[in-house]
Amino acid sequence: MSRGPRALEARRDWGRAEIGCSILHVDMDAFFASVELARRPQLRGLPVIVGGATRGVVLAATYEARAFGVHAAMPMSVALRQCPHAVVVPPDHHAYHEVSTGVMRVLGDVTALVEQVSVDEAFLDVAGARRRLGPPTVIAQLIRRQVREQFGITCSVGIASTKFVAKLASGHAKPDGVLLVPRAATVDFLRVLPVGALWGVGEKTEAALARWGIRTVAELADSDLSTVQHAVGKVAGAHLHDLSWGRDPRPVRPGREERSLSAEETFPVDVADLGVVQAKTRDLADRCAVRLRRNGLVTRTITVKVRTSDFRTLTRSRTLLTPTDVGRELYLAARELLAGVDLGGLPVRLVGVRAEGLSPAASTVRQPTLEEASEGQLPARRDAERAMDVVRERFGRSAIQAGPSQPGGVSSRSTTTFVPADLS
């Protein structure tokens, strides 16, 4: 019997399955580690961990390292105990940013409807690209091929009728695969999953649902809405119940809204000298400012994170009256917050600075202080720091070093007024 008609019918069935499935979730596989392997092909096939020294944390790990239980956010000391023969590579965030930008450019060539949700993942709505490029599965293969050829890394693609299911599908396709969940098969696909697979279900929510006997998506879907709402709250309960039935009306929104930018570092040894901690805080604030300017953003809220030698993590936040992208202002805010942290006499293991409450610099009104307005300080500071951005971009971050107490070579006296925010 000829196989031609059967193959044709199979293609028709596959094409019918793709109807209504125009949402793609593209997720880079072990992104940081993959970028490092592309730069160091001799490490392919080896367990590779990207992260700081033995006192840092794991940022990413190859699948060979994951086989030993290594995962992101794990303390490096634990990761090396579980996989002592791993190759540890220090992170290069500039390289990751460059590759991420290139990948998003590839996705933008497919469709204008690209919603970047992190440095290594994005949603696409390819409904308008089908006539030009073909069905979603063909588009997914095109994306994967171009990413592999241009950047030497792999990505996995989930295809579905909603963003939520597309993201789940890409996770099931890893590594380096494609999974299509037809609209008609959405509920069956979801019902076999644990309830923790749903967006918004963390450990606390999962435990709250378990107390009501709800441990799988099927049990959640089959439960009365009032029961789910009683377990986790009215709004969250309604949202989760909708997800369990595959209902997710959220569209793909082009662009990416940054919620926060941060930089942190673990010291090689615990530091008791607060002057050293303060100097590192200055460097971290400068890194945040560079990223703000690179992305055309300003920040209104500054948070300092400190981890002491007993692994307690303390955070302090302040909201500025005027948003900024100037490193000096970030540092002075962070320094005042750092001074208010009660370390209990313990040395510091880690310090970090986070910029939150971000908004586009071009459309944000920045009201200068009286001192700045009278002396013309703000434009000069911003111009100076932008000039330093150019030098660092060309010659590396170490090309410019601030003085011991004057970040960027300017006065350390604060001109920023604070509005108290929540402390945690």
RAKABEL-V11938 format. One record per residue. N is the residue number from 1. PSI is psi as a letter, one per 30 degrees, with the letter a starting at -180 (NA if undefined). Layout:
N	PSI
N	PSI
This chain:
1	k
2	k
3	f
4	e
5	e
6	e
7	e
8	e
9	e
10	e
11	e
12	e
13	e
14	e
15	e
16	e
17	f
18	f
19	k
20	g
21	i
22	g
23	k
24	k
25	j
26	k
27	k
28	k
29	j
30	h
31	e
32	e
33	e
34	e
35	e
36	e
37	e
38	e
39	f
40	i
41	f
42	f
43	f
44	k
45	f
46	l
47	j
48	k
49	k
50	k
51	a
52	a
53	a
54	f
55	f
56	a
57	l
58	k
59	e
60	l
61	k
62	l
63	f
64	e
65	e
66	f
67	f
68	g
69	g
70	k
71	l
72	k
73	f
74	k
75	k
76	e
77	e
78	e
79	e
80	f
81	e
82	f
83	i
84	f
85	g
86	l
87	k
88	k
89	k
90	k
91	l
92	i
93	f
94	e
95	e
96	e
97	e
98	e
99	e
100	e
101	e
102	e
103	e
104	f
105	e
106	e
107	e
108	f
109	f
110	e
111	l
112	f
113	i
114	k
115	j
116	k
117	f
118	a
119	f
120	g
121	l
122	l
123	k
124	k
125	j
126	g
127	e
128	f
129	f
130	e
131	e
132	e
133	f
134	a
135	l
136	e
137	e
138	e
139	e
140	e
141	e
142	e
143	e
144	e
145	e
146	e
147	e
148	e
149	e
150	e
151	f
152	g
153	l
154	l
155	l
156	k
157	k
158	k
159	k
160	a
161	f
162	l
163	e
164	e
165	e
166	e
167	e
168	e
169	e
170	e
171	e
172	f
173	f
174	k
175	l
176	h
177	l
178	k
179	k
180	k
181	j
182	l
183	e
184	f
185	g
186	e
187	e
188	e
189	e
190	e
191	f
192	f
193	l
194	l
195	f
196	f
197	f
198	k
199	k
200	f
201	j
202	a
203	e
204	e
205	e
206	e
207	e
208	e
209	e
210	e
211	f
212	g
213	g
214	j
215	f
216	l
217	e
218	e
219	e
220	e
221	e
222	f
223	l
224	k
225	e
226	e
227	e
228	e
229	e
230	e
231	e
232	g
233	l
234	e
235	e
236	e
237	e
238	e
239	e
240	e
241	e
242	e
243	e
244	f
245	g
246	g
247	j
248	j
249	g
250	k
251	l
252	k
253	j
254	l
255	l
256	k
257	j
258	k
259	e
260	l
261	k
262	l
263	k
264	l
265	k
266	k
267	k
268	e
269	l
270	k
271	k
272	f
273	j
274	f
275	e
276	e
277	e
278	e
279	e
280	e
281	e
282	e
283	e
284	e
285	e
286	e
287	e
288	e
289	e
290	e
291	e
292	e
293	e
294	e
295	g
296	h
297	l
298	l
299	l
300	f
301	k
302	k
303	k
304	k
305	k
306	k
307	k
308	l
309	f
310	g
311	g
312	k
313	k
314	k
315	k
316	k
317	l
318	k
319	k
320	k
321	f
322	k
323	l
324	l
325	g
326	k
327	e
328	e
329	e
330	e
331	e
332	e
333	e
334	e
335	e
336	e
337	e
338	e
339	f
340	g
341	k
342	j
343	f
344	g
345	g
346	k
347	l
348	k
349	e
350	k
351	k
352	l
353	k
354	k
355	k
356	l
357	h
358	l
359	l
360	k
361	e
362	f
363	g
364	k
365	k
366	j
367	j
368	l
369	l
370	e
371	e
372	e
373	e
374	e
375	f
376	h
377	e
378	e
379	e
380	e
381	e
382	e
383	e
384	e
385	e
386	e
387	e
388	e
389	e
390	e
391	e
392	e
393	e
394	e
395	f
396	l
397	e
398	f
399	f
400	k
401	k
402	l
403	l
404	f
405	f
406	j
407	k
408	g
409	g
410	l
411	k
412	g
413	k
414	k
415	g
416	k
417	k
418	k
419	k
420	k
421	a
422	k
423	k
424	NA
